[in-house]
Amino acid sequence: MPDEAAEKEAEQAAEESTPGVDLDASPSVELLDAGKPPRKALRSSFEPGNKEKLQVKSDWVVITGFGPLIQSKSVMPSMVYEVETDVAESTEEGTRFNFRVKKAATRSKGDIPPQQLEFVKKAAESLQAIAGSFSINPRGMVEAFTMPVPAGATLFVYDMVEQIERAVRLASLPLPEEPVGKGATWTASQLTMRRGARSRQTSTFKLMSAKGERVRAKVTYELSTPKQRIRMPHSPNMQPLQLDELEFTGEGKGAWRLSQLAPPSASEETNLGFKMATTTPQPEVALMGIGTTIEVKPAR
């Protein structure tokens, strides 16, 4: 059985060997440019007891391989989730939400093998009625997202949970403390997990317009990821992989209402690529990629 203390020490040493990446720093929002006058402070507000429904749609492609050649590129069935939320508590420290996955279903595009479609469909069904919670801090950043995963969950189930978490983050717009006007830019930075890899995500927002409580913005994403040992979330007992490189691109846009969680429309496109190495039984390069499009809007 692996020496867990030794493994943890090795993982920490690998992360610390990459300068400039502080994974444990607190979530933060920093104003870069206040934009054009007139400027005003933008604040989200959520009333205790308020209930909303999010409709989440995701399209995704999964790439896996060993060595220099890609072994497989799978276009996955589109996913549709309906997530019910309610405001449990709102204080000066932030707002706590409870949520429940009312629906998790697949939409076949007609070119997906029936066996694969059935496999993903069963994975989706295992998430229906699962409940969890999350918080939104005063700056609009989602924290403490918690959603239990069914026993024996496959990697696809973990991917779906990540899609729901990303949709919740997309639904809440981080906002600077200072007054801003059209063209303002700011960054939001916090820890994220992607298939077992710890990264620091920096989102750069540009304010396109702010009329009343309706705000339109664009966003680009960056990840800072130190070298580290990771385990696939569906196989905690497998040998860890050495993450040598993580490539990431992403952007999004949307319209948000400051008094509600479900945005009138918000979407993002991201591409994530891992370059890892196995250590046993012999060293071998492993490749993994995920391209995802997520759309969030109010459920009818």
N, C-alpha and C positions, 0 to 999 in steps of 0.2 A: 504493500500500500504506500503511495507517495507520502513523503514527509510534508504535511500541509504548511508547517511553519517555514520550512526551507523554500517551498514554492512561493509563499506569500512574500518572503524576503526578496526572492529573485524577481518577482513581478514589480515590487516597489523599486528595486534597483534599476530595472529596465525603464520605468517611467521617469525616475529622477535623472536618468542619463540624457534625457531630451530637454535642453534648456528652453526657458521661455514659455512653458506650458504648465500653468498652475491649475490642476484639476479640482482642487479643494477650495478655490476662491469662492466667495459668496456670489450669488447671482447679482448682476448689476446692469443699470441702464446709464449710458453716457451720451449727452448731447454733443454733437459735432458741429452743427450749424443751425441757428435758430430760425432760419428762413426769412421770408419777406413779411413786413408789417401789413396789416395788423396781426398781432400775435395774441394767442390766448393759451391758458393752461388747459390741457386735455386730461380728463379724469373719467375712469370707468366707475360705475356704481351698480351694485347688485343688491336687490332687496331680499331680506330673509324670507324664505318660503316661496320665492319665485321659482316656477317650474318652466323648463324649456326642453325642446327636442332638437337634437342635431341629426341631420342626415349626412352621412359620410360616404363618399364614393372613392374607391382607389383602384388604379390600374398599375400592375407591376410585372416586371420581368426579372427573372432570377438566372444568373450565370454562375456556373461552377466548373472547375477544372483543376488538373494537376500538371505541373510542368509548363512548358511554353504553349501548349495547345489547349484550347477551350474544349471541354468534353460535352457540355450541354448548355443550351440557351432556351429557357422555358418561358413562354408567355403565359402568365397565370390568368385564371378567370378573374374578371372584375369583381370587386367586393362592394357590397352595400351594407352599411351599418346604420342602425337607428339607435341613438343614445339619448336616454332620458336623464335630465339633470335637475337637481333642485338645490337651492341655496340653503345650507344648513345653519350657517352662522356668518355674520359679517362684523368685523371689528376694525380698529385702527391698524392692526397688524396684517389684515387681509381678509379674504373671503374663503370659506370652506364649502365645497360642493360635494354632494353625494351623486352618484350616477348609476345607471343600470343599462346594460346592453339589451334593448328590447328585440332587436333583430340583427342577425348576421347572416347574410345570404350571398350566393354567387350568381354571377351573370355570365353565361358562356358566350364566347364570341364565335362559336361554330367550328373553330379550327383547333380545339383543345382535345386531346385524347380522352375518351370517356372514363378510363381508369383514373387519370389525373384529376379530372373534374370531380369525380366521386370522392376522391381522397381529400381534396380541398373543401368540398361541400361538408363532409363530416367534421373537418377541423373547424369550420365556421359554426356549425350547429352546436359544438361543444361550448361556445362562448355565449350563447343566448341565455339571458336571465342572470348572467354574471354581474355582480355589483362591485363598485369600488368608490374611491374618493380622490379628490385633489384639492389643492388650494391655489388661489391667485393672490399674489402679494400686492401691495399698494401701487407698484409700478406696472402691474398687469402681466407679470410673468408667472407661468404655471409651475408650481412646486409640489413635491410630495405626492406625485401621481401613484396611486396604488390600485392594482387590479389583479386579483388572484388568478392563477393559471390552473386549469383542470389537471388532475393527476394523469401522468402518461402523455402529456401534451407533446405534439410533434414540433419541429422547428417552424412549420407553417403557422401553427397556433401562436407561437411567440412573435412571428412577423405580424400577425393580425393584431395582437395586443399593442405592438409598437405603432401600427397604423392608427389605432384608436387614440393612443397617447399623442401622437403627432397631430392628429386632427383637433384634439382638445387644445393643444398649444397653438395651433393655427387659429382657433376660434377666438383666442384672447390676444389682443394687440398690446404689446409692451409700449409704455409711454414715458417720455422724460418728465422730470419734475418741473422744468422750466417752461414758460410760455413759448409757443412755437407758431410759425406761420407757413404758408405754402412754400414748398421746397426745402423745408427743414429736414435734417438727417440726424439720426441717432443710432447707437448700437445697443443691443441687449446680449449679454454674455452669461452662459451658465453651463453646467455639466450635463452631458447627454450620454446615453448608452445605445450602441448600435451593435446588435448581435454579440454582446459580451464585451465589446471594446468601449473603454472610457475615453471620451473626447470633450474638449471645450468648444462649444458651438457659439459663434459670434454671428448675430443677425443684424444686418445694416438696413434700416428703414428709411424711406424717403416719403415725406408727406406730399400727396398730390392735391388734396383738398380737405377742408374741414368746414362743414356747414351744419350748424346746430349740433346735434349729437352724432351726425353721420360723418365718418372719417374714411378717406380713401388713401391707400398707401401701397408702395411696392417694397419688396424685401429681397435681399440676396443673403445667402448663407455661406459660412466658412467653418471648417472644423480644424482644430489643432489637436493632433493625436500623437502622444508619445509612443515609442516602441514599448510593447508590453506583452505579457502572456495572457491569452484569453481562452475561455472555454465556451463552446457553443451552449446556449442556454438550455437546449433540450437534452443535453448529455453532460450533466455536471461531473460524472465519474470518468469521462474520457480524458486522455492525456491532453494537457494544454497545448495550444498552438502559439508559436512566436509570431506576433504581428510585427512585420517589418515596415509596412507602408500602407497608408490609407489615403485613397484619392476621393475627393468629394466636390461636387458642384451642385448648386441649388439656387432657385429663385422662386418668388411667389408674388401674389398681388391680391387685393381684396378691398371690400367695403365693409366697415364695421359700424355698429351702433353702440355707443358708450353705455347704454342702459340695459343691454342684453348680451348674453353669451353667444347665442347663435348668430353668426354674421349673415347679412343678406347674401354675400358671396365671398368666398376666399378659397384660393387654390395655391398649390406649390408643386414644383417638379424638382426631383433630386436624383442624383446618380452617385452611388456609393460603391467603391471598389477596394477590396482587401487583397493584399499580398502577404501571405503567411508562410510559415515553414513548419512542417511536422518534425518532431524530434525522435519519434520511435515508430516503427522498428528501425527506420533509417531516414535521414534527412531528405525531404522532398518539398518542392514549392507547391503551395496550394493557392488557388485563385478563387475569389468569390465576388460577385457583383450583384447589386440590386438597383434597378431603376424604378422609381415610384412617382405616380401622380396622384395627389390627394385633393379632393374638393369637399368643402364644407358649406352647408347652408341650413336654414330652418327646415325641419321635417313637417310635412303637412299632415 
